Amino acid sequence: MTHTASRTQEVCALLADGSTVRLRPACPQDRGQVLRLYEEMSADNLRSRFFVVSRRSGERAADRLCAPPGPGHRTLVAVHGDRLIGTAEYEAIGDPASAEIALAVADDFHQRGVGTLLLEHLVHIARENGIAAFTADVLADNHLIHKVFTDLGLRVTRQYDGTTVRSIIRLAPDERYLSALDTRGRTADTASLEPLLRPRSIAVIGAGTRPGSVGRAILHNLREAHFAGLLHAVNPHAHAVLRVPAYPSIVDLPHRPDLAVIAIPAAGVPEAAVQCGRAGVRALVVVTSGLDEGQSTELTAACRRWDMRMVGPNCLGIANTEEPVRMDATFAVTNPLPGTAGVAVQSGGVGIALLDGLSRLGIGISSFVSLGDKRDVSSNDLLQWWECDGRTDLALLHLESFGNPRAFSRTARRVARGMPLLTVDAGRSAAGRRAAASHTAAAATPTMTRGALFTQAGITATRTLGELLDTAALLHSQPLPAGTRVAVVSNAGGAGVLAADACADAGLTVPELPSDLVGELLAMLPGGAGAGNPVDTTPTVSVETLSGCVDRLAQSGAVDGVLVALVPTAPAMAVGTTLVTALTTGAPAARTGRPVVAVLLDQAERVRLLPTEDGRTVPSYGEPQSAARALHHAAERARWLARPQGSVVEPAGIDSEGARALAEAFLAREPAGGWLDARATDELFARYDIPRLRQVCAANEQEAVGAAARLAGADGGVVLKAQGPELVHKSEWGAVLLDLHGEQQVRAAHRDLTARLGVAMSEVVVQPMAAPGTELLAGVIQDDVFGALVLFGLGGTTSDLLADHAARLAPLTDTDIRELLTAPRCAALLDGYRGSGPADVGALEDLLARLSRMADDLPEVAEAECNPVIARPDGITVVDARVRLLPRRAPDPYLRRLP
């Protein structure tokens, strides 16, 4: 392997202290640096590595490490800046499934996570090459390496032999290993973001003297926010900007800044980043837009080379309102209000709207990051920051793209347990990616894939920015409802009807109230009132009575929340004052844990938070639809929090190795990929023990007749299905002939297919007629961004037309499977419909688990579709199936690395 080739395999990752290292295979040119690594080791370190203190041992190790890789031998080196600081290698000796490993880390980089990071990446390489276990002979008193092995998260066993210990590390990943990766990743990420979000000094490069320039606006906002640290401007044509000292370049500054904000023309950005790196800057915010791909690549490379995290380019900037930081490095018009909401956006315009909205509501922000082109810092980094910053209790996201959706989903699932995560589901239109044009399993649209991600991760997805702020106001101020039952209270019957309709449209229920509760309410309300839900208090209701009515409903247990819709009906009825007095003095939500929201039909604002006497707030909406949708989102969050987290299902009887071998053999014959024929599809499904309807492939008419005689069911009926590379949509070709009885009909059918389809038909598949049942679809599709998704929904010939399908990201947990079965509209059919028996839900769950495992095992499966799946009370049968393979390998989504 040449030095250039090794560079192409280079990845960057974070150490525990937040610094960046580059990992790549060793090459012959590294020998000098590897030898220097050993020469600079202390005697104790050399003894731990080689069991003896010998410089000759280092020379032999350097020779072996830097030799070209051979069968069963792989190496990695870690580079910080220009210095090689660590090595790792494995070599399979004898048993091809087991390999000996060796690690070495520079003395001054111990306990910074270098060895662990090298091991993680070495484990990944080994798994891809069929290695199942690592072994290492270690001195018993080498406590550091024993701790590295233990903390890795993989299963380790030890065999003691005097002063040495043989450690055996099983490489199969499990939840414990992924959790250990999560912890290490969170530690490294938050440490790396410290100089970005809590800088002690900032330099604004491009702070101009001209009013209206972006750099000057950023400098102005930093001063107005009273940034607590040192502040400098970089401008070669001025001595000061806005009374802030200015210097010709970053290298001329009297102090090294933690953070540099770059606001200069695109052509100068890469060189400015290099100068920042050389000067020791730890983080960049690049607001400049218009960088071409080459400039962006140079910018990112400079950040990796010089150990800097970066936001942007093409962004609005960042802000952190916590004390004592008080940083507003944006060019927004006003400083954001300090608060507790974390905000991450890709669009600067959306960012300004959210900053204004959260400030107006009084929620404010803890930190704000405009991600821009997301060349480095991502929403995943920020979720981990907010999880640990001790201040953020609500996160708002606007994402137009996903760099690593699976890592994001795993992080979001964890973070969402502690705080609400809200997003705008942007890019739902057909202008996004088009579904693959093959068959119904390709019905996974951008909306469906994002929906799967958001649903599984517990992210509240709204359709508009207004709805996002509506929901944020409720989640910030009110407890979560335990369910979807809502009591509607109004002082005008028409307003109550509108509110009840809005609740029903949002998926809430407005139940009839128990008779005893109705009696209590009527006894306290004015004459002419109604209490059937909606509760009509009449316009003459007093403040005290309205308060008592809402309080009684909130405490009753008959509903999960109360929506109060009020209109101004008389001069004495000052609606806003009445609301605050009637609904907040008693504070029913505080006592009962049930949310109370208001709708003021004469309110100009879409939503506002009204203060209560006890320091709380009540959300008030200008129309009932906004309040109802916010309540629905709150109820969905409560449902997600109450659901079991679930565990990945591992079905029995799986032959993963056989399935991989089948896929590899097909792609060796068809390097561009393609559709498996009926025999190969049947064989692949057999590897996953998926129940198929019996079938025989027949090359000619006589073979079809013989197969029909053997397969004919009790009524003698069989099916002929033409096969061929072009016959993917069989119904469009008329390539399926049903309910054929006897030799004569089978011959006639075969001749008909041959005459109509000609060379498009290579053979026919003969099957017995399937017993009737509910026709469903189950399948897999590999999304280029999101990875493997498992689909479920209505099957049969109308499946494409009705498009009643849902999806979840693989691998599926048992909870995911249960939710996937109930997500489509056709789920009611599983319980039986108009005389048909209920479906065997357990068998359907097992089918989805097996498809999930196949999707996880084989990233080469671009599409797999079972349609129809006949579901009956006594089991399920896959009647027809098709699989398309493509030559692809899926990267490990959980391996720690920077984009």
Order of alpha helices (4+ residues) and beta strands (2+ residues): alpha-beta-beta-alpha-alpha-alpha-beta-beta-beta-alpha-beta-alpha-beta-beta-alpha-beta-alpha-beta-beta-beta-beta-alpha-beta-alpha-beta-beta-beta-beta-alpha-beta-alpha-beta-alpha-beta-alpha-beta-alpha-beta-alpha-alpha-beta-beta-alpha-beta-alpha-alpha-beta-beta-beta-alpha-alpha-beta-alpha-beta-alpha-beta-alpha-beta-alpha-beta-beta-beta-alpha-beta-alpha-alpha-beta-beta-beta
